[in-house]
Amino acid sequence: MSSQHIVVVGGSSGIGLETTKHLVGAGHSVTMIGRSKARLDSALNATNGQASAVQMDATDEAALADGFAGLAPIDHMVLALGSSKGVGPFGSIALSNIKAGFEEKVYAHIACAQAALPYIHANGSLIFVSGLAAQTATPGTAGIAAANAAVAALVPVLAVELAPIRVNGVSPGVIDTPWWDVVPEEHKQALFAEYAAKTPVGRVGRAKDIAQAIAFLIGNSFVNGHMLTCDGGLRHTA
Ligand SMILES: NC(=O)c1ccc[n+]([C@@H]2O[C@H](COP(=O)([O-])OP(=O)(O)OC[C@H]3O[C@@H](n4cnc5c(N)ncnc54)[C@H](OP(=O)(O)O)[C@@H]3O)[C@@H](O)[C@H]2O)c1
């Protein structure tokens, strides 16, 4: 595939950063979007200055129109931003916490897709990052499961409505990224060991695993309206 311009929203950390590195390595021009300048600067270093960075908040609807106009033309856009909200027992989790999860993930994904749409090439694609919570029945995850299911629901509808732009998604299992930094280190390692034991491939995921799945969806021009689960098989045992 010839060099293309790919925008990675959430490109400054975890899955988005690894995707950026993978795509830059394949010769593409990549723009990373994130809120924190410090995180973007560190991501620029991690890509040896081969990617570009733009500071933008995906929940700031007013800023998105100008922001994406400044990035045109765009071949592909990866929505790798998310939220850790919406986790907790259904009977006691505050509705405001679940709503925040939707604001930070579902509405942010939708707002970015709408704002970027006029600038996405007809031969290009959109890639949403959902999450395995939507496919498992783990107690205490109803809020985050619903948000990830909402993102997944966009994929087939938009693949038809936005044609010929392709629309795909990735559903990551448990991936060792800074997303998990909300969990104290010792507890996180115990949790990862538990998930690794439950996962048929015997380990938790690396951001690189998801980056490779995203690169595949970008590169294959006949895959459309597809949600690619990349979880080491955890969905069958969780
Ligand atoms: N890690 C997992 O186990 C896992 C599992 C299933 C699904 N996922 C999903 O995968 C996606 C990526 O997660 P990750 O693990 O890579 O998390 P991460 O390491 O925390 O990275 C999140 C990225 O999104 C950016 N971001 C967050 N809110 C933003 C906003 N409003 N505007 C612009 N950028 C924003 C962050 O930068 P700033 O904070 O500087 O803005 C950062 O670059 C998320 O949707 C997550 O729900 C992850």
PDBQT file of the ligand as one rigid body, heavy atoms in Angstrom, charges set to zero:
ROOT
HETATM    1  N1  LIG A 301      -6.173  -1.808  27.488  1.00  0.00    +0.000 N 
HETATM    2  C1  LIG A 301      -7.179  -2.681  27.479  1.00  0.00    +0.000 C 
HETATM    3  O1  LIG A 301      -7.150  -3.728  28.159  1.00  0.00    +0.000 OA
HETATM    4  C2  LIG A 301      -8.391  -2.410  26.620  1.00  0.00    +0.000 A 
HETATM    5  C3  LIG A 301      -9.362  -3.445  26.518  1.00  0.00    +0.000 A 
HETATM    6  C4  LIG A 301     -10.488  -3.227  25.757  1.00  0.00    +0.000 A 
HETATM    7  C5  LIG A 301     -10.670  -2.021  25.110  1.00  0.00    +0.000 A 
HETATM    8  N2  LIG A 301      -9.713  -1.037  25.233  1.00  0.00    +0.000 N 
HETATM    9  C6  LIG A 301      -9.962   0.219  24.537  1.00  0.00    +0.000 C 
HETATM   10  O2  LIG A 301      -8.870   0.543  23.718  1.00  0.00    +0.000 OA
HETATM   11  C7  LIG A 301      -8.795   1.965  23.543  1.00  0.00    +0.000 C 
HETATM   12  C8  LIG A 301      -7.372   2.409  23.804  1.00  0.00    +0.000 C 
HETATM   13  O3  LIG A 301      -7.058   2.079  25.142  1.00  0.00    +0.000 OA
HETATM   14  P1  LIG A 301      -5.569   2.000  25.678  1.00  0.00    +0.000 P 
HETATM   15  O4  LIG A 301      -5.488   0.754  26.483  1.00  0.00    +0.000 OA
HETATM   16  O5  LIG A 301      -4.595   2.228  24.593  1.00  0.00    +0.000 OA
HETATM   17  O6  LIG A 301      -5.606   3.242  26.706  1.00  0.00    +0.000 OA
HETATM   18  P2  LIG A 301      -4.511   4.364  27.052  1.00  0.00    +0.000 P 
HETATM   19  O7  LIG A 301      -3.139   3.777  27.057  1.00  0.00    +0.000 OA
HETATM   20  O8  LIG A 301      -5.040   4.984  28.299  1.00  0.00    +0.000 OA
HETATM   21  O9  LIG A 301      -4.607   5.407  25.841  1.00  0.00    +0.000 OA
HETATM   22  C9  LIG A 301      -5.716   6.228  25.658  1.00  0.00    +0.000 C 
HETATM   23  C10 LIG A 301      -5.352   7.317  24.678  1.00  0.00    +0.000 C 
HETATM   24  O10 LIG A 301      -6.509   8.110  24.393  1.00  0.00    +0.000 OA
HETATM   25  C11 LIG A 301      -6.214   9.492  24.594  1.00  0.00    +0.000 C 
HETATM   26  N3  LIG A 301      -7.450  10.153  24.984  1.00  0.00    +0.000 N 
HETATM   27  C12 LIG A 301      -8.288   9.837  26.006  1.00  0.00    +0.000 A 
HETATM   28  N4  LIG A 301      -9.321  10.686  26.044  1.00  0.00    +0.000 NA
HETATM   29  C13 LIG A 301      -9.141  11.564  25.008  1.00  0.00    +0.000 A 
HETATM   30  C14 LIG A 301      -9.865  12.685  24.536  1.00  0.00    +0.000 A 
HETATM   31  N5  LIG A 301     -10.999  13.098  25.129  1.00  0.00    +0.000 N 
HETATM   32  N6  LIG A 301      -9.408  13.348  23.461  1.00  0.00    +0.000 NA
HETATM   33  C15 LIG A 301      -8.255  12.961  22.843  1.00  0.00    +0.000 A 
HETATM   34  N7  LIG A 301      -7.529  11.906  23.252  1.00  0.00    +0.000 NA
HETATM   35  C16 LIG A 301      -7.963  11.215  24.332  1.00  0.00    +0.000 A 
HETATM   36  C17 LIG A 301      -5.127   9.467  25.692  1.00  0.00    +0.000 C 
HETATM   37  O11 LIG A 301      -4.330  10.649  25.723  1.00  0.00    +0.000 OA
HETATM   38  P3  LIG A 301      -4.702  11.888  26.717  1.00  0.00    +0.000 P 
HETATM   39  O12 LIG A 301      -5.126  11.268  28.019  1.00  0.00    +0.000 OA
HETATM   40  O13 LIG A 301      -3.474  12.706  26.801  1.00  0.00    +0.000 OA
HETATM   41  O14 LIG A 301      -5.814  12.596  26.037  1.00  0.00    +0.000 OA
HETATM   42  C18 LIG A 301      -4.287   8.287  25.196  1.00  0.00    +0.000 C 
HETATM   43  O15 LIG A 301      -3.475   8.688  24.112  1.00  0.00    +0.000 OA
HETATM   44  C19 LIG A 301      -9.836   2.554  24.506  1.00  0.00    +0.000 C 
HETATM   45  O16 LIG A 301     -11.024   2.836  23.795  1.00  0.00    +0.000 OA
HETATM   46  C20 LIG A 301     -10.089   1.419  25.468  1.00  0.00    +0.000 C 
HETATM   47  O17 LIG A 301     -11.384   1.475  26.017  1.00  0.00    +0.000 OA
HETATM   48  C21 LIG A 301      -8.583  -1.202  25.963  1.00  0.00    +0.000 A 
ENDROOT
TORSDOF 0
